[in-house]
Amino acid sequence: MTMASEKGGGHADTLQAVDIDVQAEQSLSPPKEDLFAWIQVLGAFVLNLNTWGLMNSYGAFQTFYQLDMLRGNTSSSIAWIGSTQAFLLFLVSLVTGPLFDAGHLRWLLWIGSGLLVIGMFLASITSAYWQVFLTQALMTGVGFGCLYLPAPAVVSQYFHASTALAMGASSTGSAIGGIVYPIVFNQLQPRVGFGWATRVLGFILLATSVVPVFLMKSKAPPRPSRGLIDRSAFRDPPYLFLNLGLFFGVMGFYIIFYYVELLGLARTDASPTLASYLLVIINAASLLGRLIPGYYADQVGTINVQTAVAFASTVLTLCLLAIRAAAALVVFSVLYGFMAGAFMGLPAAAVVSLSSDKSKIGTRLGMTLAFVGFGILVSNPIAGAILGDGGNWVGLTVWCAALLAASVGSLVVSRILKVGPGLTKVI
């Protein structure tokens, strides 16, 4: 190759790179927020329905496994199934972030949906702990990881002024899933058995997966492949403390999701039927928690809302120490579900608000989710170990409240580092 051709090739590469940057800048300019944008919210809604929604339903499986199919195993070991499933949702997002940025949305949707559906069908024929772990924890967990991150990443490309509202609306899918899936499982399992109850869940997953696979489309042009890590994030203290706040917050919130049914049976006069609906009540209340705070977060700031919610949840969790009546536990479940929905519905919007380079949203979201995943991996097994065979519910409750308090402190530091101590500043 001659020097002239080398120069020509270099010039062409430069023009191509400039063209990509121009396209990206145009595609990421303030969007129209039109009908097609809300169709993306619908697709993201279904992804949340089938990822967070199913994951939020694990408390129903935890109770069934502990009292029936896997009763020879400890509460802590059974919790590893759900926590590993959740951990993989977060960890795999570290890989799916750059893949999404590189333009592989369609592959992520197909592979994730396939793993999720096949994993649930295989779980329906299991009977031993290791079989459940391989199918429900590992296979569906990887499927979760492929599917979750595209939901907030795509929605963030189509909204600007109403980002938090759109994120909150799409995240209501997790609340709906958390209502539907436990009810379906708890109603069918005594009648048709574990196998067919789980297969019905698989058929629901199969039918609904059609929506995002065929309707969702990334607005940004493919970016040149980059590493799994955005190194500039480590020089961004507000982002780092936000991650720490989300880490502790998710650790704390999910303890109640896993153990509320068992707590109702052990600590209150709740009937088995009522106890089986406590998780449903939490998820139903989280529906409003994802919508209402999501709307106000656009006005007062996402991190401000999350901080307030985490503080209120800390106080509310400590109140659980005094609850002995079923009615009081129902009220607690409603309030806790609202707070949990508000907190869980806003992390992606918070990351977006602290990311000046929108082309790196996928990578930064992946980093955040992977870090948070390590927290959820160990949180509930630790809670199960604290609970033990003797039912140390006081210790479990205090552990949950301490994690939420740590979340408050970290979020406050993130906010101060970004905008200062003033309470009126939006962030």
BAMI-182443 format. One record per residue: x, z negated, y negated of N, C-alpha, C in turn; residue in three letters. Coordinates in steps of 0.02 Angstrom, whole numbers, padded with zeros to 5 digits, always signed. Example, Ala and Ser with C-alpha at 12.3 -4.5 7.8 and 13.67 -1.06 7.14 Angstrom:
+00660-00390+00284+00615-00390+00225+00660-00390+00165ala
+00642-00354+00112+00684-00357+00053+00645-00394-00002ser
This chain:
+00043+00000+00060+00000+00000+00000+00044+00000-00062met
+00028+00042-00111+00067+00046-00172+00049-00011-00218thr
+00093-00020-00269+00081-00073-00317+00018-00058-00357met
+00006+00007-00370-00053+00025-00408-00116+00008-00370ala
-00115+00024-00304-00174+00009-00264-00185-00066-00259ser
-00129-00104-00255-00136-00176-00253-00168-00202-00316glu
-00146-00173-00374-00176-00194-00437-00250-00175-00439lys
-00264-00114-00414-00334-00093-00414-00376-00137-00371gly
-00349-00156-00311-00387-00200-00267-00398-00268-00299gly
-00345-00293-00332-00352-00358-00365-00404-00356-00420gly
-00404-00299-00458-00453-00291-00512-00524-00289-00484his
-00532-00254-00427-00598-00250-00396-00621-00319-00372ala
-00574-00357-00342-00592-00424-00320-00613-00467-00378asp
-00576-00459-00434-00593-00499-00493-00663-00482-00519thr
-00677-00416-00522-00743-00394-00545-00798-00420-00499leu
-00784-00419-00433-00833-00444-00385-00846-00519-00395gln
-00792-00556-00406-00799-00628-00417-00838-00642-00480ala
-00822-00602-00533-00859-00611-00596-00932-00595-00587val
-00946-00542-00548-01015-00522-00536-01053-00577-00499asp
-01021-00608-00450-01052-00663-00413-01068-00720-00460ile
-01020-00737-00504-01031-00792-00551-01088-00777-00599asp
-01092-00714-00622-01145-00695-00668-01213-00700-00633val
-01216-00675-00570-01278-00680-00533-01298-00752-00522gln
-01250-00793-00505-01265-00864-00494-01290-00897-00557ala
-01258-00880-00614-01279-00910-00677-01349-00889-00695glu
-01364-00824-00682-01431-00800-00698-01483-00832-00652gln
-01465-00837-00587-01514-00864-00539-01525-00938-00549ser
-01475-00972-00578-01482-01044-00587-01500-01062-00659leu
-01520-01013-00699-01545-01026-00766-01613-01061-00760ser
-01638-01091-00815-01702-01126-00810-01756-01083-00778pro
-01784-01104-00721-01830-01062-00683-01901-01061-00712pro
-01942-01016-00685-02010-01008-00711-02058-01061-00685lys
-02043-01090-00628-02087-01139-00597-02156-01109-00584glu
-02156-01049-00553-02218-01012-00541-02245-01026-00471asp
-02293-00983-00450-02324-00992-00384-02274-00990-00328leu
-02227-00943-00332-02177-00937-00278-02135-01001-00274phe
-02123-01031-00331-02085-01094-00331-02123-01148-00293ala
-02189-01151-00303-02229-01201-00268-02237-01184-00194trp
-02230-01121-00176-02229-01103-00105-02166-01133-00072ile
-02112-01134-00109-02051-01166-00083-02062-01241-00074gln
-02101-01271-00119-02118-01342-00111-02158-01352-00047val
-02203-01305-00031-02241-01309+00031-02195-01306+00092leu
-02148-01259+00090-02100-01255+00145-02059-01319+00152gly
-02038-01346+00095-01999-01409+00096-02043-01466+00121ala
-02107-01465+00103-02154-01515+00128-02155-01517+00204phe
-02157-01458+00235-02159-01455+00308-02092-01478+00338val
-02037-01460+00306-01973-01484+00331-01969-01560+00329leu
-01994-01590+00275-01996-01663+00271-02045-01693+00321asn
-02100-01658+00333-02149-01680+00383-02116-01687+00451leu
-02074-01637+00468-02046-01634+00536-01978-01667+00542asn
-01949-01690+00487-01885-01726+00491-01897-01800+00474thr
-01903-01815+00410-01915-01884+00389-01980-01911+00419trp
-02032-01869+00423-02095-01892+00449-02090-01916+00520gly
-02056-01876+00562-02047-01896+00632-01998-01954+00637leu
-01946-01953+00596-01898-02007+00597-01930-02073+00575met
-01974-02070+00525-02008-02130+00502-02058-02157+00554asn
-02071-02117+00605-02118-02138+00658-02083-02173+00716ser
-02018-02179+00712-01982-02207+00770-02003-02279+00785tyr
-02028-02314+00736-02051-02382+00749-02102-02386+00804gly
-02145-02334+00810-02194-02331+00864-02158-02324+00932ala
-02106-02283+00934-02067-02276+00995-02028-02340+01011phe
-02001-02371+00958-01964-02433+00968-02007-02485+01003gln
-02068-02493+00979-02114-02542+01009-02130-02524+01081thr
-02146-02460+01094-02163-02438+01162-02103-02446+01209phe
-02045-02425+01187-01986-02431+01230-01970-02504+01245tyr
-01975-02547+01194-01956-02617+01203-02005-02655+01247gln
-02069-02637+01242-02120-02673+01281-02137-02639+01346leu
-02115-02577+01356-02137-02540+01415-02080-02502+01448asp
-02069-02440+01428-02026-02394+01467-01954-02416+01472met
-01927-02446+01419-01856-02467+01420-01850-02543+01411leu
-01898-02580+01437-01900-02652+01424-01840-02690+01453arg
-01803-02658+01497-01743-02691+01523-01684-02689+01475gly
-01691-02653+01419-01638-02648+01370-01652-02693+01310asn
-01600-02711+01274-01608-02756+01216-01638-02718+01157thr
-01665-02756+01110-01693-02727+01049-01639-02688+01011ser
-01579-02715+01010-01524-02682+00974-01506-02615+01006ser
-01503-02613+01072-01484-02550+01106-01538-02497+01097ser
-01601-02517+01098-01655-02469+01087-01653-02444+01015ile
-01636-02487+00968-01631-02467+00898-01577-02414+00888ala
-01527-02413+00932-01475-02362+00926-01503-02291+00933trp
-01557-02284+00970-01587-02217+00978-01612-02192+00911ile
-01652-02232+00877-01679-02212+00813-01626-02208+00759gly
-01578-02255+00760-01527-02255+00707-01479-02196+00716ser
-01465-02177+00779-01422-02119+00790-01457-02055+00769thr
-01521-02051+00784-01562-01995+00762-01559-01987+00686gln
-01569-02043+00651-01567-02042+00578-01497-02027+00552ala
-01447-02056+00585-01377-02045+00565-01359-01971+00568phe
-01381-01938+00621-01365-01867+00628-01401-01825+00575leu
-01461-01846+00555-01494-01812+00500-01448-01811+00439leu
-01417-01867+00425-01373-01872+00367-01306-01839+00379phe
-01275-01853+00437-01207-01829+00450-01204-01753+00454leu
-01250-01723+00490-01250-01650+00498-01260-01616+00431val
-01291-01651+00384-01301-01622+00318-01235-01609+00282ser
-01182-01644+00303-01116-01631+00275-01094-01560+00290leu
-01115-01534+00348-01098-01466+00368-01149-01416+00340val
-01212-01435+00342-01264-01389+00320-01262-01376+00244thr
-01233-01423+00206-01227-01412+00134-01187-01349+00117gly
-01124-01345+00139-01086-01283+00127-01117-01222+00159pro
-01147-01230+00218-01179-01172+00250-01238-01147+00208leu
-01274-01193+00179-01329-01173+00134-01301-01137+00073phe
-01249-01165+00042-01219-01134-00016-01193-01064+00000asp
-01171-01053+00062-01144-00988+00082-01198-00938+00100ala
-01262-00958+00097-01316-00911+00107-01345-00909+00177gly
-01335-00963+00216-01358-00963+00286-01421-01004+00296his
-01465-01003+00247-01527-01042+00252-01567-01023+00314leu
-01575-00957+00326-01617-00935+00382-01591-00961+00449arg
-01526-00959+00459-01498-00984+00522-01510-01058+00530trp
-01503-01095+00475-01514-01167+00478-01586-01183+00499leu
-01633-01145+00472-01703-01157+00488-01719-01140+00561leu
-01693-01085+00585-01706-01066+00655-01673-01114+00704trp
-01610-01129+00693-01574-01173+00740-01603-01244+00738ile
-01615-01270+00678-01642-01337+00672-01710-01344+00704gly
-01754-01295+00691-01821-01297+00721-01818-01293+00797ser
-01773-01250+00822-01767-01244+00894-01743-01308+00927gly
-01692-01340+00898-01667-01402+00926-01720-01457+00924leu
-01756-01459+00870-01807-01511+00861-01862-01504+00913leu
-01888-01444+00920-01943-01432+00967-01921-01443+01039val
-01864-01413+01057-01839-01420+01126-01822-01493+01141ile
-01793-01527+01093-01776-01597+01103-01836-01640+01118gly
-01892-01628+01083-01952-01668+01095-01982-01652+01163met
-01982-01588+01182-02010-01570+01248-01967-01600+01304phe
-01902-01600+01295-01859-01630+01346-01867-01706+01348leu
-01877-01736+01289-01887-01809+01287-01950-01829+01326ala
-01998-01784+01330-02061-01800+01363-02053-01809+01439ser
-01997-01785+01467-01988-01792+01540-01933-01843+01556ile
-01915-01884+01507-01864-01935+01519-01894-01999+01545thr
-01851-02040+01576-01873-02106+01599-01818-02158+01593ser
-01756-02135+01585-01699-02181+01580-01671-02181+01509ala
-01637-02235+01492-01611-02243+01424-01565-02185+01404tyr
-01518-02166+01448-01470-02114+01430-01505-02047+01419trp
-01559-02035+01456-01596-01973+01446-01631-01971+01378gln
-01661-02027+01360-01694-02031+01295-01643-02023+01239val
-01585-02054+01249-01533-02050+01197-01509-01978+01187phe
-01499-01942+01242-01475-01873+01236-01526-01827+01202leu
-01589-01836+01218-01640-01791+01192-01667-01813+01124thr
-01693-01875+01121-01726-01897+01060-01676-01917+01006gln
-01619-01944+01026-01569-01964+00976-01524-01906+00956ala
-01491-01875+01005-01440-01825+00990-01470-01756+00972leu
-01512-01730+01017-01536-01661+01006-01582-01657+00945met
-01632-01701+00942-01676-01698+00884-01640-01720+00820thr
-01591-01764+00828-01553-01786+00769-01514-01729+00737gly
-01482-01687+00778-01447-01629+00751-01497-01580+00720val
-01555-01573+00752-01607-01530+00723-01628-01556+00655gly
-01637-01622+00649-01653-01652+00584-01601-01632+00532phe
-01537-01638+00552-01483-01625+00505-01482-01553+00480gly
-01501-01506+00524-01504-01436+00503-01561-01422+00455cys
-01615-01460+00462-01676-01444+00425-01685-01482+00360leu
-01659-01543+00357-01677-01584+00299-01648-01558+00233tyr
-01583-01547+00231-01551-01531+00167-01579-01468+00134leu
-01597-01415+00171-01626-01357+00137-01688-01373+00096pro
-01724-01426+00114-01785-01442+00077-01771-01458+00003ala
-01731-01510-00012-01717-01524-00082-01673-01471-00115pro
-01628-01441-00076-01583-01391-00106-01620-01330-00131ala
-01669-01306-00092-01708-01248-00113-01753-01266-00172val
-01787-01322-00167-01834-01342-00220-01797-01350-00286val
-01737-01378-00285-01699-01390-00346-01682-01325-00382ser
-01680-01269-00346-01664-01205-00376-01722-01175-00415gln
-01783-01197-00399-01842-01166-00428-01874-01209-00483tyr
-01846-01268-00496-01877-01313-00546-01824-01341-00592phe
-01846-01355-00653-01801-01385-00703-01836-01444-00737his
-01888-01429-00776-01924-01482-00812-01962-01528-00765ala
-01983-01501-00708-02024-01540-00661-01988-01552-00595ser
-01923-01559-00598-01884-01566-00536-01905-01627-00496thr
-01909-01685-00528-01926-01746-00492-01997-01742-00463ala
-02043-01712-00501-02112-01705-00476-02114-01659-00415leu
-02078-01603-00418-02077-01557-00361-02043-01589-00301ala
-01989-01625-00313-01955-01661-00258-02002-01712-00227met
-02037-01749-00270-02083-01800-00245-02140-01770-00206gly
-02166-01713-00231-02221-01680-00196-02199-01655-00127ala
-02141-01624-00124-02117-01600-00059-02101-01657-00011ser
-02078-01713-00039-02060-01769+00004-02121-01806+00031ser
-02181-01790+00005-02241-01821+00034-02251-01799+00106thr
-02218-01745+00126-02222-01724+00196-02197-01778+00242gly
-02147-01816+00221-02122-01870+00263-02174-01925+00271ser
-02212-01937+00218-02265-01988+00223-02321-01964+00269ala
-02341-01901+00261-02394-01874+00304-02371-01875+00377ile
-02310-01854+00389-02284-01857+00457-02282-01927+00484gly
-02264-01974+00440-02261-02044+00461-02330-02074+00474gly
-02382-02040+00450-02451-02061+00466-02475-02027+00530ile
-02465-01962+00533-02493-01922+00588-02458-01936+00654val
-02392-01934+00654-02356-01939+00718-02365-02006+00753tyr
-02362-02064+00718-02374-02127+00753-02445-02133+00780pro
-02494-02108+00741-02563-02112+00764-02572-02069+00827ile
-02546-02008+00825-02552-01964+00884-02519-01997+00945val
-02459-02023+00936-02424-02053+00992-02460-02116+01018phe
-02479-02160+00972-02510-02223+00993-02579-02213+01024asn
-02614-02161+01001-02680-02148+01029-02676-02112+01097gln
-02629-02066+01104-02625-02027+01165-02587-02062+01221leu
-02536-02100+01203-02493-02129+01255-02532-02172+01306gln
-02578-02216+01285-02615-02255+01335-02662-02212+01377pro
-02683-02155+01351-02733-02114+01384-02702-02061+01430arg
-02650-02027+01406-02622-01972+01445-02550-01985+01466val
-02522-02041+01445-02454-02058+01464-02403-02036+01413gly
-02343-02063+01421-02289-02048+01374-02271-01974+01373phe
-02270-01943+01431-02249-01873+01436-02292-01827+01394gly
-02357-01829+01405-02401-01783+01368-02409-01803+01295trp
-02405-01867+01280-02408-01888+01210-02349-01859+01171ala
-02291-01859+01202-02231-01832+01170-02234-01756+01167thr
-02261-01725+01219-02267-01651+01218-02314-01628+01163arg
-02367-01665+01151-02413-01647+01096-02376-01648+01029val
-02333-01697+01020-02292-01698+00960-02248-01636+00956leu
-02222-01615+01013-02181-01555+01015-02220-01493+00995gly
-02283-01488+01017-02324-01430+00999-02339-01430+00924phe
-02350-01489+00895-02361-01494+00823-02300-01470+00785ile
-02241-01491+00808-02179-01470+00777-02171-01394+00782leu
-02187-01366+00839-02180-01294+00850-02225-01255+00802leu
-02288-01276+00796-02335-01240+00754-02317-01244+00680ala
-02299-01303+00657-02285-01311+00586-02218-01280+00564thr
-02172-01274+00611-02106-01246+00593-02109-01174+00570ser
-02164-01140+00586-02171-01070+00565-02170-01064+00489val
-02197-01114+00455-02205-01109+00382-02138-01103+00346val
-02091-01151+00354-02028-01144+00318-01986-01085+00342pro
-01988-01071+00407-01946-01017+00434-01962-00950+00400val
-02026-00938+00385-02045-00873+00358-02058-00873+00283phe
-02065-00931+00252-02083-00933+00181-02026-00954+00134leu
-01979-00991+00159-01928-01018+00114-01872-00967+00101met
-01849-00966+00039-01797-00919+00018-01753-00952-00035lys
-01688-00948-00024-01642-00975-00073-01638-00929-00133ser
-01639-00957-00192-01637-00918-00254-01566-00898-00273lys
-01518-00940-00256-01449-00928-00276-01416-00878-00229ala
-01374-00833-00256-01337-00788-00213-01285-00826-00172pro
-01265-00799-00115-01215-00834-00074-01151-00846-00113pro
-01125-00905-00105-01061-00922-00137-01004-00914-00087arg
-00944-00899-00112-00887-00898-00066-00882-00964-00029pro
-00862-00961+00035-00860-01022+00075-00813-01073+00044ser
-00835-01135+00046-00794-01190+00020-00791-01245+00072arg
-00750-01293+00061-00743-01348+00108-00806-01390+00112gly
-00805-01436+00159-00862-01481+00167-00866-01533+00111leu
-00812-01540+00074-00808-01592+00023-00797-01562-00046ile
-00833-01587-00094-00821-01570-00164-00775-01625-00192asp
-00711-01609-00196-00663-01661-00215-00674-01688-00285arg
-00705-01648-00328-00718-01673-00396-00767-01732-00395ser
-00806-01738-00342-00853-01794-00337-00818-01861-00335ala
-00757-01863-00307-00721-01926-00302-00692-01948-00369phe
-00695-01904-00418-00675-01922-00486-00736-01931-00531arg
-00792-01943-00500-00855-01951-00536-00885-02020-00519asp
-00864-02073-00554-00886-02141-00537-00962-02150-00535pro
-01001-02122-00582-01074-02131-00577-01101-02104-00511pro
-01075-02047-00490-01097-02018-00426-01078-02063-00367tyr
-01018-02091-00370-00994-02134-00315-01037-02197-00309leu
-01053-02229-00366-01094-02289-00363-01166-02273-00346phe
-01189-02214-00364-01256-02192-00342-01257-02189-00266leu
-01205-02160-00237-01202-02157-00164-01202-02226-00132asn
-01166-02272-00163-01164-02340-00137-01234-02372-00141leu
-01269-02360-00196-01336-02387-00203-01384-02358-00151gly
-01378-02293-00138-01421-02262-00088-01402-02287-00018leu
-01338-02297-00007-01313-02323+00057-01346-02389+00075phe
-01342-02437+00029-01371-02503+00041-01448-02499+00042phe
-01476-02458-00001-01549-02454-00005-01580-02428+00058gly
-01553-02373+00084-01581-02345+00146-01570-02393+00204val
-01512-02426+00206-01501-02477+00258-01556-02529+00258met
-01572-02553+00198-01622-02606+00193-01692-02583+00208gly
-01712-02527+00179-01782-02505+00186-01801-02491+00258phe
-01756-02462+00297-01775-02440+00364-01781-02497+00414tyr
-01758-02555+00398-01766-02612+00444-01839-02627+00456ile
-01878-02629+00402-01949-02644+00409-01985-02588+00446ile
-01965-02526+00434-01996-02470+00469-01990-02478+00545phe
-01934-02502+00568-01922-02509+00640-01957-02569+00670tyr
-01962-02623+00632-01980-02687+00662-02047-02716+00639tyr
-02083-02680+00596-02144-02710+00568-02197-02722+00622val
-02203-02677+00671-02253-02687+00724-02237-02749+00766glu
-02174-02755+00785-02153-02814+00823-02160-02878+00782leu
-02145-02873+00718-02152-02931+00674-02225-02953+00670leu
-02270-02905+00664-02341-02922+00661-02364-02958+00723gly
-02340-02937+00782-02359-02969+00844-02328-03039+00852leu
-02267-03046+00827-02231-03109+00838-02244-03162+00786ala
-02256-03142+00723-02257-03190+00668-02326-03200+00637arg
-02374-03157+00654-02440-03164+00623-02494-03162+00678thr
-02556-03169+00656-02612-03166+00703-02640-03095+00710asp
-02599-03045+00695-02621-02976+00701-02634-02958+00774ala
-02687-02921+00786-02702-02897+00853-02655-02839+00870ser
-02646-02823+00934-02603-02766+00952-02626-02701+00919pro
-02691-02692+00912-02716-02631+00880-02696-02628+00807thr
-02706-02684+00771-02686-02686+00701-02611-02678+00693leu
-02573-02711+00736-02500-02706+00732-02477-02634+00740ala
-02511-02596+00783-02491-02527+00795-02504-02483+00734ser
-02545-02507+00687-02560-02468+00627-02520-02490+00566tyr
-02479-02542+00572-02441-02566+00515-02392-02513+00490leu
-02359-02479+00537-02313-02426+00517-02350-02368+00484leu
-02409-02353+00509-02451-02301+00478-02469-02321+00407val
-02486-02384+00397-02504-02409+00330-02445-02402+00283ile
-02386-02419+00306-02326-02412+00264-02316-02340+00245ile
-02321-02295+00293-02310-02224+00278-02365-02195+00234asn
-02427-02219+00244-02482-02195+00201-02471-02217+00129ala
-02450-02280+00120-02438-02305+00052-02378-02269+00020ala
-02331-02248+00061-02272-02214+00034-02291-02146+00005ser
-02349-02119+00026-02372-02056-00002-02380-02061-00078leu
-02415-02113-00100-02423-02124-00172-02357-02143-00204leu
-02316-02179-00166-02250-02198-00192-02206-02139-00206gly
-02215-02085-00170-02174-02026-00181-02201-01983-00239arg
-02266-01987-00251-02296-01945-00302-02294-01977-00372leu
-02319-02038-00377-02325-02069-00444-02257-02082-00476ile
-02211-02117-00442-02145-02126-00473-02108-02060-00484pro
-02121-02010-00441-02089-01945-00450-02110-01913-00516gly
-02173-01923-00535-02197-01896-00598-02163-01932-00657tyr
-02161-01998-00654-02133-02036-00710-02057-02031-00712tyr
-02026-02016-00656-01953-02009-00655-01930-01952-00700ala
-01971-01901-00708-01954-01846-00754-01953-01869-00826asp
-01990-01923-00841-01992-01948-00910-01942-02004-00923gln
-01936-02050-00876-01894-02109-00888-01827-02108-00851val
-01819-02061-00805-01755-02055-00770-01760-02076-00697gly
-01730-02035-00654-01734-02047-00582-01699-02111-00562thr
-01638-02121-00586-01600-02181-00567-01633-02244-00595ile
-01662-02239-00654-01698-02296-00682-01755-02318-00636asn
-01793-02269-00612-01849-02284-00568-01824-02313-00502val
-01772-02284-00474-01747-02310-00410-01721-02381-00416gln
-01689-02396-00472-01663-02464-00482-01721-02514-00486thr
-01772-02497-00524-01830-02542-00530-01864-02552-00463ala
-01871-02499-00425-01904-02502-00360-01863-02545-00311val
-01798-02536-00311-01756-02575-00266-01759-02650-00283ala
-01762-02666-00347-01767-02736-00367-01834-02766-00345phe
-01889-02729-00357-01954-02754-00336-01958-02762-00261ala
-01926-02717-00224-01927-02721-00151-01887-02781-00126ser
-01834-02799-00161-01796-02858-00142-01839-02920-00145thr
-01875-02928-00200-01919-02986-00209-01975-02984-00157val
-02004-02925-00146-02059-02918-00098-02036-02936-00028leu
-01977-02915-00009-01952-02930+00059-01943-03005+00069thr
-01919-03040+00018-01912-03112+00024-01980-03146+00032leu
-02032-03117+00004-02099-03144+00013-02121-03142+00086cys
-02091-03096+00124-02109-03089+00194-02094-03153+00234leu
-02048-03194+00209-02031-03257+00242-02091-03304+00248leu
-02137-03298+00200-02194-03345+00199-02257-03317+00232ala
-02255-03254+00253-02316-03222+00280-02328-03243+00352ile
-02390-03266+00365-02411-03284+00433-02478-03253+00451arg
-02516-03231+00401-02582-03203+00413-02579-03127+00417ala
-02620-03098+00460-02621-03025+00468-02640-02990+00403ala
-02689-03019+00367-02711-02988+00304-02654-02985+00254ala
-02615-03038+00250-02558-03039+00204-02506-02987+00223ala
-02497-02978+00289-02448-02928+00312-02472-02858+00296leu
-02537-02847+00298-02564-02781+00280-02551-02767+00206val
-02563-02818+00164-02549-02810+00092-02475-02796+00081val
-02433-02834+00115-02361-02822+00111-02344-02751+00130phe
-02373-02726+00184-02359-02659+00209-02377-02606+00157ser
-02433-02616+00123-02454-02569+00072-02404-02568+00015val
-02386-02626-00010-02339-02630-00066-02270-02605-00046leu
-02248-02625+00013-02182-02605+00036-02179-02530+00047tyr
-02233-02502+00074-02235-02430+00085-02231-02392+00019gly
-02266-02417-00032-02263-02384-00098-02192-02385-00124phe
-02159-02442-00120-02090-02448-00145-02042-02405-00104met
-02050-02406-00039-02006-02366+00003-02014-02291-00011ala
-02076-02270-00021-02088-02200-00036-02056-02179-00102gly
-02061-02223-00151-02030-02209-00216-01955-02203-00210ala
-01924-02248-00173-01851-02247-00166-01828-02187-00125phe
-01861-02175-00068-01840-02121-00023-01854-02051-00051met
-01902-02047-00097-01920-01981-00123-01876-01956-00178gly
-01831-01998-00204-01793-01979-00264-01717-01970-00256leu
-01686-01986-00198-01614-01978-00195-01589-01908-00211pro
-01623-01857-00186-01600-01789-00200-01603-01774-00274ala
-01658-01794-00307-01664-01783-00379-01611-01822-00417ala
-01592-01881-00392-01540-01920-00425-01472-01885-00420ala
-01457-01857-00362-01395-01820-00354-01394-01759-00399val
-01450-01724-00402-01455-01666-00446-01444-01685-00519val
-01471-01742-00539-01465-01764-00609-01393-01780-00628ser
-01352-01798-00579-01282-01815-00593-01234-01757-00577leu
-01261-01699-00558-01220-01642-00539-01223-01590-00595ser
-01169-01584-00633-01168-01535-00687-01161-01464-00662ser
-01128-01454-00605-01120-01388-00575-01174-01379-00521asp
-01227-01344-00538-01284-01336-00492-01266-01296-00430lys
-01213-01257-00433-01194-01218-00374-01165-01262-00319ser
-01149-01324-00335-01121-01370-00286-01172-01422-00262lys
-01235-01411-00278-01286-01459-00259-01289-01468-00183ile
-01286-01412-00147-01289-01416-00074-01233-01458-00046gly
-01172-01447-00070-01115-01484-00046-01120-01558-00063thr
-01139-01573-00125-01144-01643-00146-01200-01679-00110arg
-01256-01645-00100-01310-01676-00062-01286-01691+00009leu
-01250-01645+00038-01223-01656+00106-01177-01715+00108gly
-01133-01721+00058-01088-01779+00055-01126-01844+00050met
-01176-01844+00006-01216-01905-00003-01252-01925+00061thr
-01283-01876+00092-01322-01891+00153-01276-01914+00209leu
-01217-01884+00215-01171-01905+00268-01149-01977+00258ala
-01134-01995+00196-01113-02063+00181-01169-02113+00194phe
-01229-02097+00171-01286-02140+00182-01301-02147+00256val
-01287-02094+00294-01301-02095+00366-01263-02149+00403gly
-01202-02164+00382-01165-02217+00415-01199-02284+00406phe
-01233-02293+00350-01269-02355+00339-01328-02362+00385gly
-01367-02309+00390-01427-02313+00432-01409-02315+00506ile
-01349-02290+00524-01327-02293+00593-01319-02365+00617leu
-01291-02407+00575-01276-02475+00597-01328-02526+00575val
-01370-02509+00527-01415-02559+00498-01463-02589+00548ser
-01501-02547+00582-01551-02573+00628-01523-02603+00692asn
-01469-02575+00721-01438-02611+00776-01413-02680+00756pro
-01386-02686+00695-01366-02753+00671-01427-02797+00663ile
-01481-02768+00636-01543-02806+00629-01569-02828+00697ala
-01564-02783+00747-01586-02801+00814-01543-02857+00844gly
-01478-02854+00830-01434-02908+00854-01449-02974+00820ala
-01465-02971+00755-01484-03032+00719-01549-03060+00747ile
-01596-03015+00761-01660-03037+00789-01650-03070+00856leu
-01611-03038+00899-01595-03066+00965-01656-03077+01008gly
-01645-03110+01064-01700-03125+01110-01743-03183+01084asp
-01714-03224+01040-01751-03281+01015-01797-03267+00957gly
-01795-03206+00930-01839-03188+00876-01820-03219+00809gly
-01759-03207+00787-01735-03235+00723-01760-03192+00665asn
-01825-03197+00651-01855-03156+00599-01832-03175+00529trp
-01815-03238+00519-01790-03259+00454-01723-03225+00439val
-01679-03225+00488-01614-03192+00479-01622-03117+00466gly
-01667-03085+00503-01678-03014+00493-01705-02999+00423leu
-01751-03041+00400-01780-03031+00333-01729-03040+00278thr
-01688-03092+00284-01636-03105+00234-01585-03048+00233val
-01567-03023+00292-01521-02966+00296-01549-02905+00259trp
-01613-02892+00269-01646-02836+00235-01645-02846+00159cys
-01663-02906+00136-01665-02919+00064-01595-02915+00033ala
-01544-02938+00069-01476-02936+00042-01453-02864+00032ala
-01471-02820+00079-01452-02750+00072-01486-02718+00012leu
-01549-02734+00002-01586-02706-00056-01557-02733-00121leu
-01537-02796-00122-01506-02824-00182-01440-02789-00198ala
-01401-02774-00146-01338-02738-00156-01352-02668-00183ala
-01407-02638-00163-01426-02572-00189-01440-02576-00264ser
-01475-02628-00284-01490-02637-00355-01426-02641-00396val
-01380-02683-00374-01317-02691-00410-01278-02626-00417gly
-01275-02587-00363-01238-02524-00365-01271-02473-00411ser
-01337-02469-00409-01372-02422-00452-01365-02440-00526leu
-01364-02505-00541-01355-02527-00610-01286-02506-00635val
-01235-02514-00593-01167-02494-00612-01164-02418-00624val
-01196-02379-00580-01197-02307-00588-01228-02287-00654ser
-01282-02319-00671-01317-02304-00733-01275-02322-00794arg
-01244-02380-00793-01202-02402-00849-01143-02355-00859ile
-01112-02334-00804-01055-02289-00809-01075-02221-00837leu
-01136-02201-00825-01158-02135-00847-01182-02135-00920lys
-01225-02183-00938-01256-02181-01005-01247-02245-01044val
-01213-02295-01016-01204-02357-01051-01259-02407-01035gly
-01256-02467-01064-01303-02521-01045-01372-02517-01077pro
-01383-02471-01122-01448-02468-01156-01506-02455-01108gly
-01559-02494-01114-01615-02489-01068-01660-02430-01082leu
-01655-02401-01141-01700-02347-01160-01674-02277-01142thr
-01614-02274-01116-01584-02209-01101-01609-02182-01034lys
-01625-02117-01034-01652-02085-00975-01595-02060-00931val
-01597-02080-00867-01547-02056-00819-01575-02060-00749ile
